Amino acid sequence: MNKLSAEAKVGLLVIVGSILLLYMTFAVGKYQFGEKEGYTLQAAFDSVAGLDTKSSVRMAGVKIGLVEKVELEDNRAKVTVRIQPEVKIPRGTEAMIKTMGLLGEKYVEFVPIKNGKPGQASPDSTSDYQDGERVQATVSPSDVDKLINQLSSISDDIKQVTASLSQVFGTERGARSMEDMLNDLRQTTANIKDFSTTLQSDGSEMVMRLNELVASLNGVVGENRDNIKVTMENIKEASKSAELALASLDNAARKIDRGEGTIGKLVNEEGMYNNIDSAAKGISDYTSRIERMKTIVAFRSEYMFPDAKSYVTLEIKPRMDQYYILEITSDPFSNYNRTTTTTTPGSTIVTETYEDKFKFSLEFAKRWGNLALRLGLIESTGGVGADYFAFNDRIKFSIDSWNFSSREPGNEKAHVKATAGVGLGKTVFVNAGYDNALNSRRASAFVGLGLRFDDEDLKYLMGSVPIPK
């Protein structure tokens, strides 16, 4: 029985690893084929800022589903959620947007109505929501602008109160009230006088105690006279330092008022302000471009009967019609070596070997509609490529050509590769094609399997990884 070659073992290992990674992806991300379990409900909110797809849906703090879709409908946010089949949502339940903790993620909370509160579901609404129905009672989250408006309203109320007080005390009735208050103060002063008279007649013992306290204080002051002098001198020095500091501040304020120095120019010259404003706008524009940039990471393995090639791809898309591709390839035919050995006169032995090494690709791509052209390094040599997308990018046809100056016997012509790929859902894709079509000695058909993750998938996967305490 023939044993598997080392290249075949590597290919099988890559395929097994891809299958395990695929299983882990579906286990963590809860992906599934076919019809999804559970049923969907819809709810409309004035704002769902911070709520993303795959956010959790909870009732009484327990997770009962996920957010499936967030879209705009009649200038309101329409949220579609998928609820676990065993969970029933009674009619009249309120749907709210809440935050997990102070700065946690946003999620949808279903709050059942208790004891038939006014304005909620009617008494005969005892059934549960069915698949596809819309939850009518919704509560949107509070935002900062509303809080600021409320604080402004409170400030206006305070102004009205102070105006009312001014009107009250400015009238004759207010004057009489003030006179009554003065009479009360006079009565209080009279009571204090009576108390002091009582102290004069019966407070001899208290006076004696106070004399003893004063004598003790005099003794303490006498013992610490030198320390008190030092302290007073320190206070004088501190006072002088404070005067100098105030003088320096006054001098700096005068210079700023005259437009001297950087701060003075910033305050008094309009050109400096315009420059700073332009710089701030430039920084804002740069950060907005970074936020629009998308990143895609992909892994795939191609089996070429019996050899296998593995790829790790990073796509950076600053714009939808312009992107960059960085790829690392493990190629079993990467390094070709030819050895000629002379055994006897006129007899030679030719030995050809291949070494599996990493190759690098760096391409610039430009897209026009469904057609994209690529140019750059392909597997460590110059090359070009083209892609054609169909059915909303679920199917892609590609052709690549590189290695135009090969000296390997039987592989002198350019390396041409044709590929057709199909996406199975958002993450998994398969491809097949023909590799090195112009060189019959190295030509081979292939099939492949891969995984593809975009920004939302990476954020979700990283958020699902538990953090050790």
BABAVO-725168 format. One record per residue (C-alpha): residue in one letter; z, x negated, y negated; residue number from 1. Coordinates in Angstrom, 1 decimal. Example, Ala and Ser with C-alpha at 12.3 -4.5 7.8 and 13.67 -1.06 7.14 Angstrom:
// residues 2
rest	w	u	v	nr
A	7.8	-12.3	4.5	1
S	7.1	-13.7	1.1	2
END
This chain:
// residues 469
rest	w	u	v	nr
M	0.0	0.0	0.0	1
N	-1.1	-1.4	-3.4	2
K	1.8	-2.1	-5.8	3
L	1.6	-0.9	-9.4	4
S	0.6	-3.6	-11.9	5
A	3.0	-4.6	-14.7	6
E	0.8	-2.8	-17.3	7
A	1.0	0.4	-15.2	8
K	4.7	0.2	-15.0	9
V	5.0	-0.2	-18.8	10
G	2.7	2.8	-19.2	11
L	4.8	4.9	-16.9	12
L	8.0	3.8	-18.7	13
V	6.5	4.8	-22.1	14
I	5.5	8.2	-20.7	15
V	9.0	8.8	-19.2	16
G	10.5	7.7	-22.5	17
S	8.3	10.1	-24.4	18
I	9.2	12.9	-22.1	19
L	13.0	12.2	-22.7	20
L	12.4	12.0	-26.4	21
L	10.6	15.3	-26.3	22
Y	13.4	16.9	-24.4	23
M	16.0	15.5	-26.9	24
T	13.9	16.8	-29.8	25
F	13.8	20.3	-28.4	26
A	17.5	20.1	-27.4	27
V	18.6	19.0	-30.9	28
G	16.1	21.0	-33.0	29
K	16.3	24.1	-30.7	30
Y	12.5	24.3	-30.5	31
Q	10.9	26.5	-27.9	32
F	7.5	27.7	-26.8	33
G	6.4	31.3	-26.5	34
E	8.2	34.2	-28.0	35
K	11.5	33.3	-29.7	36
E	14.7	34.9	-28.6	37
G	16.6	37.4	-30.8	38
Y	15.3	39.6	-33.6	39
T	14.5	39.2	-37.2	40
L	15.9	40.8	-40.4	41
Q	14.8	40.5	-44.0	42
A	16.7	40.4	-47.2	43
A	15.6	39.9	-50.9	44
F	17.7	37.9	-53.4	45
D	17.3	37.1	-57.1	46
S	17.7	33.4	-56.3	47
V	18.1	31.3	-53.2	48
A	18.3	27.9	-54.8	49
G	19.4	25.3	-52.2	50
L	18.6	27.5	-49.2	51
D	16.1	25.9	-46.8	52
T	14.5	27.0	-43.5	53
K	16.6	26.3	-40.5	54
S	19.8	26.9	-42.5	55
S	22.5	28.7	-40.6	56
V	23.2	32.4	-40.6	57
R	26.9	33.3	-40.1	58
M	29.2	36.3	-39.8	59
A	32.9	35.9	-40.2	60
G	32.2	32.1	-40.3	61
V	30.6	32.1	-36.8	62
K	26.9	31.0	-36.5	63
I	24.7	33.9	-35.3	64
G	21.2	32.7	-36.2	65
L	18.9	30.6	-38.4	66
V	16.8	31.1	-41.5	67
E	13.2	31.3	-40.3	68
K	11.2	31.7	-43.5	69
V	11.8	31.7	-47.3	70
E	9.0	33.1	-49.5	71
L	8.3	34.8	-52.8	72
E	7.8	38.6	-53.0	73
D	7.6	40.5	-56.3	74
N	9.3	37.7	-58.2	75
R	12.3	37.7	-55.8	76
A	13.1	35.5	-52.9	77
K	12.4	37.1	-49.5	78
V	14.4	35.5	-46.7	79
T	13.6	36.2	-43.0	80
V	16.4	35.3	-40.6	81
R	16.4	35.3	-36.8	82
I	19.6	36.8	-35.2	83
Q	20.8	36.0	-31.7	84
P	20.0	38.9	-29.4	85
E	23.6	39.7	-28.4	86
V	24.7	40.0	-32.1	87
K	24.4	43.4	-33.7	88
I	24.4	43.9	-37.5	89
P	25.7	47.3	-38.6	90
R	23.9	49.2	-41.3	91
G	25.5	48.8	-44.7	92
T	26.3	45.1	-44.2	93
E	25.9	42.9	-47.2	94
A	23.9	39.7	-47.1	95
M	25.2	36.9	-49.3	96
I	24.2	33.3	-50.1	97
K	27.3	31.1	-49.7	98
T	28.0	27.3	-49.8	99
M	29.7	25.4	-46.9	100
G	32.7	23.9	-48.8	101
L	32.5	22.7	-52.4	102
L	29.3	20.6	-52.1	103
G	28.0	21.7	-48.6	104
E	24.8	23.3	-47.5	105
K	23.8	26.8	-48.4	106
Y	23.8	29.5	-45.7	107
V	23.4	33.3	-45.3	108
E	26.6	35.2	-44.7	109
F	26.6	38.8	-43.3	110
V	29.7	40.7	-44.4	111
P	30.2	44.1	-42.7	112
I	31.5	46.9	-45.0	113
K	35.0	48.0	-44.1	114
N	36.6	51.5	-44.7	115
G	33.5	52.9	-46.3	116
K	33.7	51.4	-49.8	117
P	32.0	53.4	-52.5	118
G	28.5	52.6	-53.2	119
Q	27.9	51.3	-49.7	120
A	26.4	52.8	-46.5	121
S	26.8	56.5	-46.0	122
P	29.3	57.8	-43.4	123
D	26.5	58.7	-41.0	124
S	25.0	55.2	-41.1	125
T	26.7	54.0	-37.9	126
S	23.7	52.5	-36.1	127
D	22.7	48.8	-36.2	128
Y	19.7	47.1	-37.8	129
Q	16.6	46.8	-35.6	130
D	14.0	44.1	-35.4	131
G	12.0	43.6	-38.6	132
E	14.2	45.9	-40.8	133
R	15.4	44.9	-44.3	134
V	19.0	44.5	-45.4	135
Q	19.3	46.5	-48.6	136
A	22.7	45.2	-49.8	137
T	22.4	41.6	-51.0	138
V	24.5	39.4	-53.3	139
S	22.8	36.4	-54.9	140
P	24.8	33.2	-55.6	141
S	26.3	32.5	-59.0	142
D	24.6	29.8	-61.1	143
V	25.7	27.6	-63.9	144
D	23.7	29.4	-66.6	145
K	25.5	32.6	-65.9	146
L	28.9	30.9	-66.1	147
I	28.0	29.4	-69.4	148
N	26.9	32.8	-70.7	149
Q	30.2	34.3	-69.6	150
L	32.2	31.5	-71.4	151
S	30.1	32.2	-74.5	152
S	31.1	35.9	-74.2	153
I	34.8	34.9	-73.9	154
S	34.5	32.8	-77.1	155
D	33.0	35.8	-79.0	156
D	35.9	37.9	-77.8	157
I	38.4	35.3	-79.1	158
K	36.7	35.3	-82.4	159
Q	37.0	39.1	-82.6	160
V	40.7	38.9	-81.7	161
T	41.3	36.4	-84.6	162
A	39.4	38.6	-87.0	163
S	41.5	41.5	-85.9	164
L	44.7	39.5	-86.6	165
S	43.4	38.6	-90.0	166
Q	42.7	42.2	-90.8	167
V	46.2	43.3	-89.5	168
F	48.2	40.8	-91.5	169
G	46.0	41.2	-94.6	170
T	46.9	44.8	-95.0	171
E	50.1	46.5	-96.5	172
R	51.3	47.2	-93.0	173
G	50.9	43.6	-92.1	174
A	52.9	42.6	-95.2	175
R	55.7	44.9	-94.2	176
S	55.7	43.4	-90.7	177
M	55.9	39.9	-92.2	178
E	58.9	41.0	-94.4	179
D	60.7	42.3	-91.3	180
M	60.2	39.0	-89.6	181
L	61.7	37.2	-92.7	182
N	64.7	39.5	-92.5	183
D	65.2	38.6	-88.9	184
L	65.1	34.9	-89.8	185
R	67.7	35.5	-92.5	186
Q	70.0	37.2	-90.0	187
T	69.5	34.3	-87.6	188
T	70.4	31.8	-90.4	189
A	73.6	33.7	-91.1	190
N	74.6	33.6	-87.5	191
I	74.1	29.8	-87.5	192
K	76.3	29.5	-90.6	193
D	79.0	31.6	-88.8	194
F	78.7	29.2	-85.8	195
S	79.2	26.1	-88.0	196
T	82.3	27.7	-89.6	197
T	83.7	28.2	-86.2	198
L	83.0	24.5	-85.3	199
Q	84.8	23.4	-88.5	200
S	87.9	25.3	-87.6	201
D	88.0	24.8	-83.8	202
G	85.8	21.8	-83.2	203
S	88.3	18.9	-83.9	204
E	88.1	17.8	-80.2	205
M	84.2	17.8	-80.4	206
V	84.3	15.6	-83.6	207
M	86.7	13.2	-81.8	208
R	84.2	12.9	-78.9	209
L	81.4	12.3	-81.3	210
N	83.3	9.5	-83.0	211
E	83.9	7.8	-79.7	212
L	80.2	8.1	-78.9	213
V	79.2	6.6	-82.3	214
A	81.7	3.7	-81.7	215
S	80.1	3.1	-78.3	216
L	76.6	3.1	-79.9	217
N	77.8	0.6	-82.5	218
G	79.0	-1.7	-79.8	219
V	75.7	-1.5	-77.9	220
V	73.8	-2.3	-81.1	221
G	76.0	-5.2	-81.9	222
E	75.5	-6.7	-78.5	223
N	71.7	-6.3	-78.6	224
R	71.2	-7.2	-82.2	225
D	69.0	-10.2	-81.4	226
N	66.9	-8.2	-79.0	227
I	66.4	-5.5	-81.5	228
K	65.2	-8.0	-84.1	229
V	62.7	-9.4	-81.6	230
T	61.5	-5.9	-80.9	231
M	61.1	-5.0	-84.5	232
E	59.1	-8.2	-85.1	233
N	56.8	-7.2	-82.1	234
I	56.4	-3.8	-83.7	235
K	55.3	-5.4	-87.0	236
E	52.8	-7.7	-85.2	237
A	51.4	-4.6	-83.4	238
S	51.2	-2.8	-86.7	239
K	49.2	-5.7	-88.2	240
S	46.9	-5.8	-85.2	241
A	46.3	-2.0	-85.5	242
E	45.5	-2.5	-89.2	243
L	42.9	-5.2	-88.3	244
A	41.4	-3.0	-85.6	245
L	41.1	-0.1	-88.0	246
A	39.5	-2.4	-90.6	247
S	37.0	-3.6	-88.0	248
L	36.2	0.0	-87.0	249
D	35.8	0.9	-90.7	250
N	33.4	-2.1	-91.2	251
A	31.4	-1.1	-88.1	252
A	31.2	2.5	-89.3	253
R	29.9	1.3	-92.7	254
K	27.2	-0.8	-91.0	255
I	26.1	2.1	-88.8	256
D	25.9	4.3	-91.9	257
R	23.7	1.6	-93.6	258
G	21.4	1.4	-90.5	259
E	22.5	-2.1	-89.5	260
G	22.6	-3.2	-85.9	261
T	21.3	-1.5	-82.8	262
I	23.5	1.5	-83.0	263
G	22.8	1.9	-86.7	264
K	19.0	1.8	-86.1	265
L	19.5	4.3	-83.2	266
V	21.4	6.7	-85.4	267
N	19.3	6.4	-88.6	268
E	15.8	5.5	-87.5	269
E	13.7	8.2	-86.1	270
G	11.3	5.8	-84.4	271
M	14.1	4.4	-82.2	272
Y	14.9	8.0	-81.1	273
N	11.3	8.7	-80.3	274
N	11.0	5.5	-78.2	275
I	14.1	6.5	-76.2	276
D	12.8	10.0	-75.8	277
S	9.5	8.7	-74.5	278
A	11.2	6.4	-72.1	279
A	13.4	9.3	-70.8	280
K	10.3	11.4	-70.3	281
G	8.6	8.6	-68.4	282
I	11.6	8.2	-66.1	283
S	11.6	12.0	-65.5	284
D	7.9	11.9	-64.7	285
Y	8.4	9.0	-62.3	286
T	11.3	10.7	-60.5	287
S	9.3	14.0	-60.2	288
R	6.4	12.0	-58.5	289
I	8.9	10.5	-56.0	290
E	10.2	14.0	-55.2	291
R	6.7	15.2	-54.5	292
M	6.0	12.3	-52.1	293
K	6.0	13.2	-48.4	294
T	6.8	10.9	-45.5	295
I	5.7	11.5	-41.9	296
V	6.9	9.5	-38.8	297
A	5.0	9.8	-35.5	298
F	5.3	8.3	-32.0	299
R	2.6	8.5	-29.4	300
S	1.5	6.9	-26.1	301
E	-2.0	6.8	-24.7	302
Y	-2.7	6.3	-21.0	303
M	-6.0	4.5	-20.3	304
F	-6.1	4.5	-16.4	305
P	-4.1	2.5	-15.5	306
D	-3.1	0.7	-18.8	307
A	-1.2	2.2	-21.7	308
K	-1.0	1.7	-25.4	309
S	2.0	2.8	-27.6	310
Y	1.9	3.6	-31.3	311
V	4.6	4.0	-34.1	312
T	3.1	5.5	-37.3	313
L	4.4	5.9	-40.8	314
E	2.4	8.0	-43.3	315
I	3.4	8.0	-47.0	316
K	1.7	10.7	-49.1	317
P	2.2	10.5	-52.8	318
R	-0.5	13.2	-53.1	319
M	-2.0	15.6	-50.6	320
D	-5.5	14.0	-51.0	321
Q	-4.4	10.4	-51.0	322
Y	-2.0	8.7	-48.6	323
Y	-1.2	5.4	-46.9	324
I	-0.9	4.7	-43.1	325
L	1.3	1.9	-41.6	326
E	1.1	1.6	-37.8	327
I	2.4	-0.8	-35.1	328
T	0.6	-0.9	-31.8	329
S	1.6	-2.3	-28.4	330
D	-1.8	-3.3	-26.9	331
P	-2.0	-4.7	-23.3	332
F	-5.3	-6.4	-24.3	333
S	-4.0	-7.9	-27.5	334
N	-4.4	-11.6	-26.7	335
Y	-7.4	-12.8	-24.6	336
N	-7.3	-16.2	-22.9	337
R	-10.2	-17.8	-20.9	338
T	-9.5	-20.9	-18.7	339
T	-12.3	-22.8	-16.9	340
T	-11.2	-25.1	-14.1	341
T	-13.5	-27.6	-12.3	342
T	-12.5	-28.1	-8.6	343
T	-15.4	-30.1	-7.2	344
P	-18.6	-31.4	-8.8	345
G	-20.7	-28.4	-9.7	346
S	-18.0	-25.9	-8.9	347
T	-15.8	-24.2	-11.5	348
I	-13.2	-21.4	-11.6	349
V	-13.0	-19.1	-14.6	350
T	-9.6	-17.4	-15.2	351
E	-9.3	-14.6	-17.8	352
T	-5.9	-13.3	-18.8	353
Y	-4.7	-10.7	-21.4	354
E	-1.3	-10.7	-23.1	355
D	0.5	-7.6	-24.4	356
K	1.4	-8.1	-28.1	357
F	2.1	-6.0	-31.2	358
K	-0.8	-5.3	-33.6	359
F	-0.5	-4.0	-37.1	360
S	-2.6	-1.4	-39.1	361
L	-2.4	-0.8	-42.8	362
E	-4.9	1.8	-44.1	363
F	-5.7	3.6	-47.4	364
A	-6.9	7.2	-46.9	365
K	-8.7	9.6	-49.3	366
R	-9.3	13.2	-48.4	367
W	-11.9	15.7	-49.6	368
G	-11.3	19.1	-48.2	369
N	-11.3	18.8	-44.4	370
L	-12.8	15.3	-44.4	371
A	-10.8	12.1	-44.9	372
L	-12.0	8.5	-45.0	373
R	-9.8	5.5	-44.2	374
L	-10.2	1.8	-45.0	375
G	-8.1	-1.3	-44.3	376
L	-6.6	-3.2	-41.4	377
I	-6.9	-1.6	-38.0	378
E	-5.0	-3.4	-35.2	379
S	-4.8	-6.6	-37.2	380
T	-8.5	-6.7	-38.1	381
G	-10.7	-5.1	-40.8	382
G	-11.9	-1.7	-40.0	383
V	-12.9	1.8	-41.2	384
G	-12.2	5.3	-39.9	385
A	-12.8	9.0	-40.6	386
D	-10.9	12.2	-39.8	387
Y	-12.1	15.8	-39.7	388
F	-9.4	18.5	-39.8	389
A	-9.8	22.1	-38.6	390
F	-7.6	25.3	-38.2	391
N	-5.1	24.3	-40.9	392
D	-4.9	20.7	-39.7	393
R	-3.8	21.8	-36.1	394
I	-6.9	20.1	-34.7	395
K	-8.1	16.6	-35.8	396
F	-11.3	14.7	-34.8	397
S	-11.2	11.0	-35.5	398
I	-13.5	8.0	-35.2	399
D	-12.5	4.4	-35.9	400
S	-14.4	1.1	-35.8	401
W	-12.9	-2.4	-36.1	402
N	-13.0	-5.9	-34.6	403
F	-16.6	-6.6	-35.8	404
S	-16.5	-10.4	-35.0	405
S	-15.0	-10.6	-31.5	406
R	-15.9	-13.6	-29.3	407
E	-14.4	-12.2	-26.1	408
P	-17.1	-12.2	-23.3	409
G	-18.1	-8.6	-22.6	410
N	-16.4	-7.4	-25.8	411
E	-18.6	-8.9	-28.5	412
K	-19.6	-5.5	-30.0	413
A	-17.4	-3.7	-32.5	414
H	-14.5	-1.7	-31.1	415
V	-15.3	2.0	-31.5	416
K	-12.8	4.7	-30.6	417
A	-13.3	8.5	-30.7	418
T	-10.2	10.8	-30.6	419
A	-9.5	14.5	-30.6	420
G	-6.0	15.7	-31.2	421
V	-4.3	19.2	-31.0	422
G	-0.9	20.1	-32.3	423
L	1.4	22.1	-30.0	424
G	3.7	23.6	-32.6	425
K	5.0	21.6	-35.6	426
T	6.3	18.5	-33.7	427
V	4.4	17.9	-30.5	428
F	0.8	17.0	-30.2	429
V	-1.6	15.8	-27.5	430
N	-4.8	13.8	-27.8	431
A	-7.7	12.5	-25.7	432
G	-10.8	10.5	-26.2	433
Y	-12.9	7.4	-25.4	434
D	-11.9	3.9	-26.3	435
N	-14.1	0.8	-26.9	436
A	-17.3	2.9	-26.3	437
L	-19.8	0.1	-27.2	438
N	-18.4	-2.4	-24.7	439
S	-19.0	-1.1	-21.1	440
R	-16.7	-3.7	-19.6	441
R	-13.7	-2.6	-21.7	442
A	-14.7	1.1	-22.3	443
S	-12.1	3.6	-21.0	444
A	-11.2	7.3	-21.4	445
F	-7.6	8.1	-22.3	446
V	-5.1	10.9	-22.8	447
G	-2.0	10.8	-24.9	448
L	1.2	12.6	-25.9	449
G	3.1	12.2	-29.2	450
L	5.8	13.5	-31.5	451
R	5.5	14.0	-35.3	452
F	8.3	14.5	-37.8	453
D	8.0	15.4	-41.5	454
D	10.6	15.2	-44.3	455
E	12.2	18.6	-43.3	456
D	12.5	17.6	-39.6	457
L	14.0	14.2	-40.5	458
K	16.5	15.8	-42.8	459
Y	17.5	18.3	-40.2	460
L	17.8	15.7	-37.4	461
M	19.9	13.4	-39.5	462
G	22.1	16.3	-40.6	463
S	22.6	17.3	-36.9	464
V	23.9	13.9	-35.9	465
P	27.7	14.0	-35.7	466
I	29.6	11.6	-38.0	467
P	32.4	9.7	-36.2	468
K	35.8	10.2	-37.8	469
END
